[in-house]
Each structure stands twice: as structure tokens, then as C-alpha cells.
Amino acid sequence: NAGVRFNGDPDPPVAPTNNSLLFGGAILLPASPTLTVVIEGTYETERFERAEDDARLTLGMQSRGKQGRAGFRGAVAIPLSDGAPDYEVILGAFLTY
């Protein structure tokens, strides 16, 4: 996927921002009927002035119940550039109706 982030000018003391470009892609690997492994790479150009580009690899999983209507998601992000967070943990739950 690709996108553009239009960042407005924040009030001080937040650093001035730039508009940025986003690129990403993922591979979904079904491990079982209820478990999917996700490998995702993302890249964003410099968002804050005097900051670095943000590149990271996210490794995660999604687990669904037997009926597939609800489940849990979890992932960890590994930084690939100095502008990426040192670590990121993502947890979530979903329910479809």
C-alpha cells in the first residue's frame, strides 16, 4: 500500500512537521484455520524536521475463534532505521457482527 500524510504545523513545543510519503506491504501466512502469521514492512519519509525516516518490520499473528467472528491480534515491530521507535508492541481484539 502507499499513502501521503498531510501533517499540519503543530503548536510549540512540538517540532515542526513535513508532509510524508508512506509505503508498506505484508505477507499473510495461514498457519491453521484459526491462526494467521503476519509479516509487514513499512517505510515513511521524514515526518518531523531534523528527524530520520521511519522504517520497520512488524511480525505478528491473528487468532480467530472457531466461528471466525471474534479473535485476538498481536505483533512486535523491529526498527530498521534510526527514525523508527526503539520498540513497539501491538495488541488488539476484534468482533464482527
C-alpha angles and dihedrals in degrees: 000000000000136000149159124240114208105205116193124214106275124212118259136297087043112089118254113267138218130210108259140204121230128204129176147151139186142202118213114203115190105217094178137344089279103031129067125182115213127203114185133176122196136181130188125182120234108309101176123043113259090016130114130248114273116236123164144161116223121201118189152134141230122209123194131193120247092269091046094230098112139022150133135269130200137171145161125216122219115204116235097179138036091251094060121092114267089241140351130192118194122195128173148153131211139197124188123199 
